Every structure is written in C-alpha cells, then in structure tokens.
Amino acid sequence: MRVLLAEDDEMIGASLKQALAGAGWSVDWVKDGLLAQSALSDGDYACVLLDLGLPGRDGIEVLRKARGAGDRTPVLVLTARDGVDSRVAGLDLGADDYLVKPYDLQELLARMRAVIRRRDGSAHSVIGSEGMQLDLTTREVLLQGERAQLSAREFALLHALLERPGAILSRAQLENRIYGWGEEVSSNAVDVLIHGMRRKLGPDAIRNVRGLGWRIAAPADTARSGPENAT
C-alpha cells in the first residue's frame, strides 16, 4: 500500500522511508508542507505520516486544508512537539492519531494499521467477507479457512479491491494504490499480479470486467455471464 511521508529532516525521512519499504509499503516522501498538500490532493494513499514542523506550510495548516476540502485519508501526526496544545490542535483538526518523536517502528506500524482499520469501518485487523478475508496484521489472505501468504504488492492490490467489494477498479486506480513515485511500472504489471494471485486464491477470486478493470464479488453476488470474465 502507498503511504505519504511528509518529513523535512533528511536523516529521519530517509531511515523511515527505508524501514517502511522493508515492511512492504510504497512510500512517497515530501519535505515541505506545500508539496505535502499537493501530493495529498493528487494521490490515493492508505494513510499519511505528517510532521508538524514542515517548511513552506506548517503540518497543522496542511491538515486543516485537507479536512476542509473533504479529504478523509487517515493522518498520523509524527512530531517533536510534545506539548498538550499541539496534540489537541492536531486531533481537533482531524488527525487520526499522534506519535511524539522518537518512536518505535513497530508501534508506528501498528498505529498505521489501526487508523486504516478505522477508515475501513472495522475494529478488527481482518477485512472482507466469510469467503475471503484479509488479515492486515499478518498480510495473509484467509480463503475458506485456509491462510495464504501474499507479497507486499499482492496485499496492496487485494486490500484495494476488498475495501470496495463489487466495485470495479481500473488499471490506473490499482497501479496508483500499489506503486510509489519513481517506481517503474510495466504495462502488464497488474495482469501479472492478478494471474499469480488467482493461482493462490482460485480463478474466480478476482474478476475482470472487460474494458473497465477488476473487481471482487460482493457477498450477495452470484455467478453471471456477459462482459465479465476471468482473463
């Protein structure tokens, strides 16, 4: 999944980007508030890690403008400001959680998972329906009670589809959820991912709607004929 990291400290930003990439995240890193605001308005992120002390535009103002524009992307504030007033201001403006530097990476990852779960309307670490569920903690898919391990990109793709069961997501929408800035994306990258996932999940797990994109059947769906196929 993609995360937007807004952090102006070179050492912190570089180490955090490397750590998140190692944990399977695609990271877009910006170093000032104006770029953070632009990236947030243009991107499709699972969550945002937002430093408050950004140059160009303060993190509080970035958050204020994003929430004022109706953006509901989960925001986890990361800052050296440990005063109560700063925490209250951020939370009142719509931040989903708050961590004071320095922080433990495992706690950060757990809090990221938690804000994403809340965005998805789930108090638990598993999303999906009885037939197919995705464990956000272990990054495994549960299919008819059996577990299968997913790669980071397979996990990101399945998460995007399970967030909106029944909805069709285009190639561009899926690429935007899987790949970060600067990552080379071949023209058939999504097709290759889905082909590999069908070998794990079954040929009908992810359905192709010809000319439009891919979908996962909503729980109430039944098999149908017509333009939808498993190519």
MIGU-221988 format. One record per residue: residue in three letters; residue number from 1; x, y, z of N, C-alpha, C in turn. Coordinates in Angstrom, 2 decimals, padded with zeros to 5 digits. Layout:
// residues N
resn:resi:n.c1:n.c2:n.c3:ca.c1:ca.c2:ca.c3:c.c1:c.c2:c.c3
ala:NUM:X:Y:Z:X:Y:Z:X:Y:Z .
...
//
This chain:
// residues 231
resn:resi:n.c1:n.c2:n.c3:ca.c1:ca.c2:ca.c3:c.c1:c.c2:c.c3
met:1:000.84:-001.20:000.00:000.00:000.00:000.00:000.88:001.24:000.00 .
arg:2:000.33:002.35:-000.49:001.08:003.59:-000.57:000.84:004.45:000.65 .
val:3:001.92:005.06:001.13:001.82:006.00:002.24:002.54:007.28:001.83 .
leu:4:001.99:008.42:002.25:002.63:009.71:002.03:003.38:010.08:003.30 .
leu:5:004.69:010.27:003.18:005.53:010.68:004.30:005.90:012.14:004.10 .
ala:6:005.48:013.00:005.01:005.81:014.43:004.98:006.76:014.71:006.13 .
glu:7:008.04:014.78:005.84:009.09:014.92:006.85:010.27:015.69:006.26 .
asp:8:010.67:016.81:006.89:011.74:017.63:006.33:013.12:017.24:006.82 .
asp:9:013.21:016.46:007.88:014.50:016.03:008.37:015.04:014.90:007.49 .
glu:10:016.19:015.15:006.84:016.74:014.20:005.87:017.04:012.84:006.51 .
met:11:017.64:012.85:007.68:018.03:011.60:008.31:016.81:010.79:008.74 .
ile:12:015.85:011.47:009.38:014.63:010.78:009.81:013.85:010.28:008.61 .
gly:13:013.70:011.13:007.61:012.92:010.76:006.43:013.51:009.58:005.69 .
ala:14:014.83:009.61:005.49:015.48:008.53:004.74:015.39:007.21:005.49 .
ser:15:015.62:007.24:006.80:015.58:005.99:007.56:014.16:005.44:007.65 .
leu:16:013.17:006.36:007.79:011.79:005.91:007.89:011.30:005.37:006.55 .
lys:17:011.68:006.02:005.47:011.29:005.51:004.16:011.86:004.12:003.93 .
gln:18:013.11:003.92:004.30:013.74:002.60:004.14:013.04:001.55:005.00 .
ala:19:012.72:001.92:006.24:012.06:000.98:007.15:010.67:000.61:006.66 .
leu:20:009.92:001.59:006.17:008.57:001.32:005.67:008.62:000.47:004.40 .
ala:21:009.58:000.76:003.53:009.74:-000.06:002.32:010.05:-001.50:002.70 .
gly:22:010.89:-001.67:003.74:011.20:-003.02:004.19:010.01:-003.74:004.76 .
ala:23:009.02:-002.97:005.25:007.79:-003.56:005.79:006.72:-003.73:004.72 .
gly:24:007.07:-003.43:003.45:006.14:-003.69:002.35:005.33:-002.51:001.88 .
trp:25:005.66:-001.30:002.33:004.93:-000.11:001.92:005.62:000.55:000.74 .
ser:26:004.83:001.16:-000.15:005.36:002.07:-001.17:005.26:003.48:-000.59 .
val:27:006.39:004.19:-000.56:006.47:005.46:000.17:006.73:006.61:-000.79 .
asp:28:005.87:007.63:-000.75:006.12:008.90:-001.42:006.55:009.89:-000.35 .
trp:29:007.78:010.41:-000.45:008.36:011.27:000.59:008.45:012.70:000.09 .
val:30:007.83:013.63:000.81:007.94:015.07:000.53:008.54:015.75:001.74 .
lys:31:009.16:016.93:001.51:009.93:017.57:002.56:009.44:018.97:002.92 .
asp:32:008.32:019.39:002.37:007.73:020.66:002.82:006.22:020.58:002.72 .
gly:33:005.56:021.52:003.40:004.11:021.46:003.52:003.36:021.69:002.23 .
leu:34:003.89:022.54:001.36:003.21:022.80:000.09:003.20:021.55:-000.78 .
leu:35:004.33:020.83:-000.81:004.39:019.58:-001.57:003.50:018.52:-000.94 .
ala:36:003.43:018.52:000.38:002.57:017.56:001.07:001.11:017.80:000.71 .
gln:37:000.70:019.05:000.70:-000.68:019.37:000.35:-000.98:018.98:-001.09 .
ser:38:-000.05:019.26:-002.00:-000.25:018.92:-003.41:-000.33:017.41:-003.60 .
ala:39:000.59:016.67:-002.95:000.60:015.21:-003.09:-000.67:014.61:-002.53 .
leu:40:-001.13:015.12:-001.40:-002.33:014.58:-000.77:-003.56:014.80:-001.64 .
ser:41:-003.62:015.94:-002.30:-004.78:016.23:-003.14:-004.77:015.42:-004.43 .
asp:42:-003.57:015.01:-004.88:-003.46:014.28:-006.14:-003.39:012.77:-005.97 .
gly:43:-002.96:012.31:-004.79:-002.68:010.89:-004.60:-003.83:010.12:-004.00 .
asp:44:-003.65:008.81:-003.94:-004.61:007.90:-003.33:-003.85:007.08:-002.31 .
tyr:45:-003.80:007.57:-001.07:-002.92:006.99:-000.06:-003.72:006.22:000.99 .
ala:46:-003.10:005.14:001.48:-003.71:004.40:002.58:-003.67:005.23:003.85 .
cys:47:-002.59:006.00:004.03:-002.51:006.91:005.17:-001.40:007.92:004.92 .
val:48:-001.35:008.93:005.78:-000.34:010.00:005.70:000.39:010.06:007.03 .
leu:49:001.72:010.12:006.97:002.55:010.37:008.14:003.01:011.82:008.05 .
leu:50:002.51:012.66:008.93:002.63:014.10:008.79:003.41:014.71:009.94 .
asp:51:004.57:015.30:009.62:005.33:016.09:010.60:004.67:017.47:010.69 .
leu:52:004.62:018.02:011.89:004.00:019.34:012.06:004.95:020.47:011.68 .
gly:53:006.25:020.30:011.93:007.20:021.39:011.70:007.75:021.43:010.30 .
leu:54:006.89:021.46:009.30:007.33:021.47:007.91:007.60:022.89:007.44 .
pro:55:008.62:023.08:006.59:008.81:024.39:005.96:007.77:024.62:004.87 .
gly:56:007.61:025.86:004.48:006.67:026.19:003.41:005.25:026.30:003.88 .
arg:57:004.78:025.29:004.56:003.43:025.31:005.16:003.43:024.34:006.33 .
asp:58:003.05:024.82:007.48:003.04:024.01:008.69:002.10:022.82:008.53 .
gly:59:002.47:021.70:009.20:001.65:020.49:009.12:000.23:020.71:009.60 .
ile:60:000.04:021.56:010.59:-001.31:021.87:011.07:-002.14:022.50:009.95 .
glu:61:-001.52:023.39:009.18:-002.24:024.03:008.08:-002.52:023.05:006.95 .
val:62:-001.58:022.14:006.68:-001.81:021.09:005.68:-003.02:020.26:006.08 .
leu:63:-003.08:019.88:007.34:-004.20:019.08:007.85:-005.50:019.85:007.78 .
arg:64:-005.45:021.14:008.17:-006.66:021.97:008.14:-007.24:022.05:006.72 .
lys:65:-006.37:022.29:005.75:-006.84:022.43:004.37:-007.36:021.10:003.82 .
ala:66:-006.68:020.00:004.15:-007.12:018.69:003.66:-008.49:018.35:004.20 .
arg:67:-008.70:018.51:005.49:-010.01:018.20:006.08:-011.06:019.17:005.60 .
gly:68:-010.69:020.43:005.41:-011.65:021.41:004.89:-012.10:021.09:003.48 .
ala:69:-011.23:020.42:002.70:-011.58:020.03:001.33:-012.30:018.69:001.28 .
gly:70:-012.55:018.10:002.45:-013.29:016.83:002.49:-012.42:015.60:002.38 .
asp:71:-011.09:015.75:002.44:-010.20:014.60:002.34:-010.23:013.83:003.66 .
arg:72:-010.52:012.54:003.59:-010.64:011.72:004.79:-009.53:010.65:004.88 .
thr:73:-008.44:010.87:004.16:-007.31:009.96:004.28:-006.82:009.93:005.72 .
pro:74:-006.60:008.76:006.30:-006.10:008.70:007.68:-004.77:009.44:007.82 .
val:75:-004.66:010.26:008.84:-003.45:011.05:009.10:-002.91:010.71:010.47 .
leu:76:-001.66:010.29:010.48:-000.94:010.01:011.73:000.13:011.08:011.87 .
val:77:-000.01:011.92:012.88:000.92:013.01:013.10:002.17:012.49:013.80 .
leu:78:003.34:012.82:013.24:004.64:012.48:013.83:005.37:013.78:014.09 .
thr:79:005.69:014.08:015.33:006.27:015.38:015.62:007.11:015.36:016.87 .
ala:80:008.03:016.34:016.96:008.82:016.52:018.17:008.09:017.42:019.15 .
arg:81:006.96:018.00:018.74:006.19:018.86:019.63:005.39:017.99:020.59 .
asp:82:005.83:017.95:021.83:005.16:017.07:022.78:004.22:017.81:023.72 .
gly:83:003.97:019.10:023.44:003.04:019.85:024.28:001.60:019.41:024.06 .
val:84:000.79:019.51:025.10:-000.61:019.11:025.01:-001.34:019.95:023.97 .
asp:85:-001.03:021.24:023.90:-001.73:022.12:022.96:-001.56:021.67:021.52 .
ser:86:-000.34:021.25:021.16:-000.09:020.79:019.79:-000.87:019.52:019.50 .
arg:87:-000.89:018.60:020.46:-001.63:017.35:020.26:-003.12:017.63:020.11 .
val:88:-003.65:018.48:020.97:-005.08:018.81:020.91:-005.43:019.48:019.59 .
ala:89:-004.58:020.42:019.15:-004.85:021.12:017.89:-004.90:020.15:016.72 .
gly:90:-003.93:019.24:016.67:-003.91:018.27:015.57:-005.10:017.35:015.59 .
leu:91:-005.45:016.83:016.75:-006.58:015.92:016.85:-007.90:016.63:016.57 .
asp:92:-008.03:017.85:017.04:-009.26:018.60:016.79:-009.45:018.93:015.31 .
leu:93:-008.36:019.04:014.58:-008.45:019.34:013.15:-008.67:018.09:012.31 .
gly:94:-008.64:016.91:012.95:-008.97:015.71:012.19:-007.86:014.70:012.08 .
ala:95:-006.73:014.89:012.80:-005.71:013.84:012.81:-006.29:012.59:013.46 .
asp:96:-005.90:011.44:012.95:-006.44:010.18:013.46:-005.63:009.62:014.63 .
asp:97:-004.37:010.01:014.71:-003.53:009.55:015.81:-002.30:010.44:015.88 .
tyr:98:-001.48:010.25:016.90:-000.40:011.16:017.21:000.74:010.37:017.83 .
leu:99:001.96:010.55:017.31:003.15:009.95:017.91:004.23:011.02:018.07 .
val:100:004.85:011.05:019.25:005.91:012.01:019.52:007.26:011.35:019.26 .
lys:101:008.12:012.05:018.55:009.46:011.55:018.27:010.29:011.57:019.55 .
pro:102:011.19:010.59:019.72:011.41:009.40:018.89:010.34:008.34:019.19 .
tyr:103:010.05:007.50:018.21:009.02:006.48:018.37:009.57:005.14:017.90 .
asp:104:008.94:004.08:018.35:009.32:002.74:017.97:008.66:002.37:016.64 .
leu:105:009.41:001.77:015.72:008.89:001.45:014.40:007.70:000.50:014.49 .
gln:106:007.78:-000.51:015.35:006.69:-001.47:015.44:005.41:-000.81:015.95 .
glu:107:005.56:000.14:016.87:004.37:000.87:017.33:003.80:001.72:016.21 .
leu:108:004.68:002.37:015.44:004.21:003.16:014.30:003.43:002.30:013.32 .
leu:109:003.97:001.13:012.96:003.29:000.24:012.02:001.93:-000.21:012.58 .
ala:110:001.88:-000.50:013.87:000.62:-000.91:014.49:-000.40:000.22:014.45 .
arg:111:000.05:001.44:014.70:-000.87:002.58:014.66:-001.33:002.87:013.24 .
met:112:-000.46:002.67:012.25:-000.87:002.81:010.86:-001.96:001.82:010.52 .
arg:113:-001.78:000.58:010.93:-002.82:-000.43:010.68:-004.13:-000.05:011.37 .
ala:114:-004.01:000.51:012.57:-005.22:000.85:013.33:-006.01:001.97:012.66 .
val:115:-005.32:003.02:012.18:-006.06:004.13:011.57:-006.67:003.70:010.24 .
ile:116:-006.00:002.78:009.54:-006.57:002.27:008.29:-007.80:001.41:008.58 .
arg:117:-007.74:000.60:009.63:-008.91:-000.21:010.01:-010.09:000.69:010.33 .
arg:118:-009.84:001.75:011.08:-010.94:002.66:011.43:-011.51:003.33:010.20 .
arg:119:-010.64:003.68:009.26:-011.13:004.25:008.00:-012.02:003.27:007.25 .
asp:120:-011.65:001.98:007.34:-012.43:000.94:006.67:-013.67:000.55:007.46 .
gly:121:-013.86:001.13:008.66:-015.03:000.83:009.47:-014.93:-000.46:010.22 .
ser:122:-013.71:-000.90:010.51:-013.53:-002.17:011.21:-012.70:-001.96:012.46 .
ala:123:-013.14:-002.58:013.56:-012.37:-002.52:014.80:-011.36:-003.66:014.86 .
his:124:-011.42:-004.57:013.90:-010.56:-005.74:013.91:-009.53:-005.65:012.80 .
ser:125:-008.55:-006.53:012.84:-007.46:-006.50:011.87:-007.78:-007.30:010.62 .
val:126:-009.02:-007.77:010.48:-009.41:-008.57:009.33:-010.56:-007.88:008.60 .
ile:127:-010.43:-007.73:007.28:-011.50:-007.17:006.46:-011.92:-008.21:005.43 .
gly:128:-013.10:-008.03:004.85:-013.60:-008.95:003.84:-014.84:-009.67:004.34 .
ser:129:-015.22:-010.69:003.64:-016.40:-011.48:003.98:-015.98:-012.89:004.37 .
glu:130:-016.95:-013.73:004.67:-016.63:-015.09:005.12:-015.81:-015.86:004.10 .
gly:131:-016.12:-015.68:002.82:-015.41:-016.45:001.80:-013.97:-016.05:001.64 .
met:132:-013.68:-014.74:001.76:-012.32:-014.25:001.58:-012.08:-013.09:002.55 .
gln:133:-011.06:-013.23:003.38:-010.72:-012.19:004.34:-009.24:-011.86:004.24 .
leu:134:-008.90:-010.63:004.59:-007.53:-010.17:004.54:-007.11:-009.76:005.94 .
asp:135:-006.04:-010.37:006.44:-005.51:-010.05:007.76:-004.49:-008.93:007.61 .
leu:136:-004.83:-007.74:008.13:-003.97:-006.57:007.95:-002.70:-006.66:008.79 .
thr:137:-002.72:-007.48:009.81:-001.54:-007.60:010.67:-000.51:-008.54:010.08 .
thr:138:-000.94:-009.70:009.64:-000.01:-010.71:009.11:000.16:-010.61:007.60 .
arg:139:-000.70:-009.81:006.94:-000.69:-009.69:005.47:-000.96:-011.03:004.80 .
glu:140:-001.84:-011.80:005.40:-002.25:-013.07:004.83:-003.71:-012.98:004.40 .
val:141:-004.06:-013.79:003.40:-005.44:-013.90:002.99:-006.00:-015.19:003.56 .
leu:142:-007.23:-015.11:004.06:-007.92:-016.28:004.61:-009.00:-016.67:003.62 .
leu:143:-008.85:-017.82:003.01:-009.77:-018.27:001.98:-010.38:-019.59:002.42 .
gln:144:-011.69:-019.55:002.74:-012.38:-020.74:003.24:-011.63:-021.38:004.40 .
gly:145:-011.13:-020.54:005.30:-010.46:-021.02:006.50:-008.98:-021.32:006.33 .
glu:146:-008.48:-021.31:005.08:-007.06:-021.58:004.83:-006.31:-020.27:004.63 .
arg:147:-005.08:-020.21:005.15:-004.28:-019.00:005.04:-003.27:-019.12:003.90 .
ala:148:-003.07:-018.01:003.20:-002.05:-017.95:002.14:-001.28:-016.64:002.30 .
gln:149:000.04:-016.70:002.18:000.87:-015.53:002.32:000.85:-014.72:001.02 .
leu:150:000.85:-013.39:001.15:000.85:-012.50:-000.01:002.12:-011.67:-000.01 .
ser:151:002.57:-011.32:-001.21:003.65:-010.35:-001.31:003.09:-008.97:-000.98 .
ala:152:003.97:-007.99:-000.82:003.53:-006.64:-000.47:002.59:-006.07:-001.53 .
arg:153:002.89:-006.29:-002.80:002.06:-005.73:-003.86:000.76:-006.51:-004.02 .
glu:154:000.81:-007.82:-003.82:-000.42:-008.60:-003.84:-001.34:-008.15:-002.71 .
phe:155:-000.77:-007.91:-001.54:-001.54:-007.43:-000.40:-002.20:-006.08:-000.71 .
ala:156:-001.42:-005.15:-001.29:-001.95:-003.82:-001.61:-003.09:-003.92:-002.62 .
leu:157:-002.94:-004.77:-003.62:-003.98:-004.91:-004.64:-005.25:-005.51:-004.04 .
leu:158:-005.10:-006.56:-003.25:-006.27:-007.21:-002.67:-006.95:-006.29:-001.66 .
his:159:-006.16:-005.53:-000.90:-006.74:-004.59:000.05:-007.59:-003.55:-000.68 .
ala:160:-007.09:-003.03:-001.80:-007.84:-002.04:-002.57:-009.18:-002.61:-003.05 .
leu:161:-009.17:-003.86:-003.50:-010.40:-004.46:-004.01:-011.37:-004.81:-002.89 .
leu:162:-010.84:-005.29:-001.75:-011.71:-005.69:-000.64:-012.31:-004.49:000.09 .
glu:163:-011.68:-003.33:-000.04:-012.25:-002.12:000.55:-013.61:-001.80:-000.07 .
arg:164:-013.76:-002.15:-001.34:-014.98:-001.81:-002.08:-015.47:-003.04:-002.83 .
pro:165:-015.94:-004.06:-002.12:-016.38:-005.28:-002.79:-017.51:-004.99:-003.78 .
gly:166:-017.38:-005.53:-004.97:-018.37:-005.30:-006.03:-018.03:-004.15:-006.94 .
ala:167:-017.21:-003.19:-006.46:-016.84:-002.04:-007.29:-015.74:-002.43:-008.26 .
ile:168:-015.76:-001.83:-009.45:-014.74:-002.08:-010.46:-013.64:-001.04:-010.31 .
leu:169:-012.39:-001.51:-010.18:-011.24:-000.61:-010.11:-010.44:-000.75:-011.40 .
ser:170:-010.12:000.38:-012.00:-009.41:000.38:-013.27:-007.93:000.05:-013.05 .
arg:171:-007.24:-000.18:-014.16:-005.81:-000.43:-014.08:-005.09:000.74:-013.41 .
ala:172:-005.43:001.96:-013.82:-004.78:003.14:-013.25:-005.04:003.26:-011.75 .
gln:173:-006.25:002.97:-011.31:-006.57:003.04:-009.89:-005.76:002.03:-009.08 .
leu:174:-005.63:000.82:-009.62:-004.86:-000.20:-008.91:-003.37:000.13:-008.91 .
glu:175:-002.85:000.60:-010.03:-001.44:000.99:-010.07:-001.15:002.10:-009.07 .
asn:176:-002.10:003.03:-008.93:-001.91:004.15:-008.02:-001.88:003.71:-006.57 .
arg:177:-002.56:002.59:-006.26:-002.57:002.08:-004.90:-001.34:001.22:-004.58 .
ile:178:-000.71:000.68:-005.63:000.37:-000.28:-005.42:001.75:000.34:-005.50 .
tyr:179:001.94:001.28:-006.45:003.28:001.77:-006.75:003.47:003.20:-006.29 .
gly:180:004.65:003.50:-005.79:005.00:004.85:-005.38:005.66:005.62:-006.50 .
trp:181:006.01:006.88:-006.21:006.69:007.73:-007.19:008.01:007.10:-007.61 .
gly:182:008.30:007.20:-008.90:009.59:006.75:-009.40:009.72:005.26:-009.61 .
glu:183:008.72:004.48:-009.19:008.78:003.04:-009.42:008.38:002.73:-010.86 .
glu:184:009.19:001.93:-011.52:008.90:001.56:-012.90:007.74:000.57:-012.93 .
val:185:006.73:000.89:-013.74:005.53:000.06:-013.81:005.37:-000.40:-015.26 .
ser:186:005.49:-001.69:-015.50:005.30:-002.20:-016.85:003.82:-002.20:-017.21 .
ser:187:003.53:-002.25:-018.50:002.15:-002.13:-018.96:001.28:-003.29:-018.50 .
asn:188:001.88:-004.44:-018.21:001.09:-005.60:-017.80:001.33:-005.98:-016.34 .
ala:189:001.83:-005.02:-015.53:002.18:-005.33:-014.15:000.98:-005.82:-013.35 .
val:190:-000.16:-005.16:-013.51:-001.36:-005.56:-012.78:-001.82:-006.94:-013.24 .
asp:191:-001.77:-007.20:-014.54:-002.18:-008.50:-015.06:-001.33:-009.62:-014.46 .
val:192:-000.02:-009.39:-014.37:000.88:-010.40:-013.83:000.57:-010.66:-012.36 .
leu:193:000.33:-009.59:-011.61:-000.02:-009.75:-010.19:-001.29:-010.56:-010.03 .
ile:194:-002.31:-010.21:-010.80:-003.60:-010.89:-010.67:-003.48:-012.35:-011.10 .
his:195:-002.71:-012.61:-012.15:-002.50:-014.01:-012.58:-001.91:-014.83:-011.43 .
gly:196:-000.89:-014.28:-010.76:-000.28:-015.00:-009.65:-001.23:-015.18:-008.48 .
met:197:-002.06:-014.17:-008.22:-003.00:-014.26:-007.10:-004.09:-015.28:-007.38 .
arg:198:-004.51:-015.41:-008.62:-005.54:-016.41:-008.95:-005.02:-017.83:-008.73 .
arg:199:-003.71:-018.00:-008.87:-003.14:-019.33:-008.60:-003.24:-019.65:-007.12 .
lys:200:-003.20:-018.62:-006.26:-003.32:-018.82:-004.82:-004.77:-018.87:-004.36 .
leu:201:-005.61:-018.03:-004.99:-006.96:-017.81:-004.48:-008.05:-018.50:-005.29 .
gly:202:-007.72:-018.96:-006.48:-008.73:-019.56:-007.35:-009.01:-018.67:-008.54 .
pro:203:-009.40:-019.23:-009.68:-009.56:-018.47:-010.92:-010.66:-017.42:-010.88 .
asp:204:-011.65:-017.59:-010.00:-012.78:-016.65:-009.96:-012.68:-015.65:-008.80 .
ala:205:-011.56:-015.67:-008.08:-011.45:-014.79:-006.91:-011.45:-013.32:-007.31 .
ile:206:-010.73:-013.00:-008.38:-010.66:-011.62:-008.88:-011.20:-011.65:-010.30 .
arg:207:-012.28:-010.92:-010.52:-012.97:-010.98:-011.81:-012.61:-009.78:-012.67 .
asn:208:-012.40:-010.04:-013.95:-012.14:-008.99:-014.91:-013.44:-008.55:-015.57 .
val:209:-013.64:-007.24:-015.65:-014.77:-006.68:-016.39:-014.17:-006.04:-017.63 .
arg:210:-014.37:-006.68:-018.75:-013.66:-006.35:-019.97:-013.75:-004.86:-020.29 .
gly:211:-012.58:-004.25:-020.48:-012.52:-002.85:-020.87:-012.62:-001.88:-019.71 .
leu:212:-012.91:-002.37:-018.50:-013.11:-001.48:-017.36:-012.11:-001.70:-016.24 .
gly:213:-011.89:-002.96:-015.86:-010.97:-003.21:-014.77:-011.27:-004.52:-014.07 .
trp:214:-011.06:-004.54:-012.75:-011.21:-005.77:-011.97:-012.05:-005.50:-010.73 .
arg:215:-012.63:-006.57:-010.22:-013.46:-006.45:-009.03:-013.42:-007.75:-008.24 .
ile:216:-013.79:-007.64:-006.98:-014.06:-008.82:-006.16:-015.55:-008.84:-005.90 .
ala:217:-016.14:-010.00:-006.07:-017.60:-010.09:-005.95:-018.05:-009.67:-004.55 .
ala:218:-019.12:-008.89:-004.50:-019.76:-008.60:-003.23:-020.38:-009.87:-002.69 .
pro:219:-020.56:-009.97:-001.36:-021.09:-011.22:-000.78:-022.39:-011.70:-001.40 .
ala:220:-023.24:-010.77:-001.85:-024.55:-011.16:-002.38:-024.50:-011.52:-003.86 .
asp:221:-023.33:-011.32:-004.49:-023.24:-011.59:-005.93:-023.39:-013.07:-006.22 .
thr:222:-023.91:-013.35:-007.38:-023.92:-014.72:-007.89:-023.17:-014.73:-009.21 .
ala:223:-022.81:-015.90:-009.68:-022.10:-016.00:-010.95:-022.96:-015.40:-012.05 .
arg:224:-022.31:-014.68:-012.93:-023.05:-014.04:-014.02:-022.30:-014.19:-015.32 .
ser:225:-022.99:-014.11:-016.39:-022.37:-014.18:-017.70:-022.32:-012.78:-018.28 .
gly:226:-021.83:-012.65:-019.51:-021.79:-011.33:-020.11:-020.37:-010.87:-020.21 .
pro:227:-020.13:-009.53:-020.08:-018.80:-008.98:-020.35:-017.80:-009.31:-019.26 .
glu:228:-018.22:-009.84:-018.11:-017.30:-010.13:-017.03:-016.68:-011.52:-017.25 .
asn:229:-015.36:-011.59:-017.10:-014.69:-012.86:-017.29:-013.48:-012.93:-016.38 .
ala:230:-012.73:-013.99:-016.47:-011.60:-014.21:-015.56:-010.27:-014.11:-016.29 .
thr:231:-010.19:-013.26:-017.29:-008.94:-013.11:-018.01:-008.03:-012.16:-017.28 .
//
